[in-house]
Amino acid sequence: MGYWVCPRCTTDNHLDATSCWRCGYQYFAGAESSTSSRESLADFVQKQRKEIREDIEKSLDEALERRKL
């Protein structure tokens, strides 16, 4: 899982954390960046699945055409 390092005390914190668990340093980008990165990752995975599915269908269609000849 991802994490961010506190610039004040160099403690590793969970990516969703908005503040350092040790010193309390406020990290407001934590909640925003993790959500958007998850959404963009989900979009990326969905796009990859679609491309793979299309490649498989194309390969199958080409194989069927070759068998007909």
C-alpha positions in Angstrom: 0.0 0.0 0.0 1.2 3.5 -0.6 2.4 5.9 2.0 3.8 9.4 2.3 6.7 10.5 4.5 6.2 13.4 6.9 8.5 16.3 6.1 8.7 17.2 9.7 9.6 13.9 11.4 10.2 11.5 8.5 7.6 9.1 9.7 5.8 6.8 7.2 2.1 7.5 7.0 -0.8 5.8 5.2 -1.6 7.3 1.9 -5.2 8.2 3.1 -3.9 9.9 6.2 -4.4 13.7 6.3 -2.0 14.2 9.2 1.1 12.5 10.6 0.3 9.9 13.2 3.5 10.8 15.2 3.8 14.6 15.1 0.4 15.7 13.7 1.8 17.5 10.6 -1.2 18.3 8.4 -1.1 16.7 5.0 -4.2 17.9 3.2 -3.2 16.3 -0.2 -3.5 12.8 1.4 -7.3 12.4 1.0 -7.5 14.1 -2.3 -4.6 12.4 -4.1 -5.4 8.9 -2.9 -9.0 9.1 -4.0 -8.2 10.5 -7.4 -5.3 8.1 -7.9 -7.7 5.2 -7.1 -10.2 6.5 -9.6 -7.7 7.0 -12.3 -6.3 3.5 -11.6 -9.7 2.0 -11.9 -10.2 3.8 -15.2 -6.9 2.6 -16.4 -7.6 -1.0 -15.5 -11.1 -0.8 -17.1 -9.5 0.6 -20.3 -6.9 -2.1 -20.3 -9.5 -4.8 -19.9 -11.5 -3.4 -22.8 -8.4 -3.3 -25.0 -7.5 -6.8 -24.1 -11.0 -8.0 -24.8 -11.0 -6.3 -28.2 -7.6 -7.8 -29.1 -8.8 -11.3 -28.2 -12.0 -10.8 -30.3 -10.0 -9.6 -33.2 -7.6 -12.5 -33.0 -10.4 -15.0 -32.8 -12.1 -13.4 -35.8 -8.9 -13.5 -37.8 -8.4 -17.2 -36.8 -11.9 -18.0 -38.0 -11.4 -16.3 -41.3 -8.2 -18.3 -41.8 -10.0 -21.5 -41.1 -12.6 -20.7 -43.7 -10.0 -20.5 -46.4 
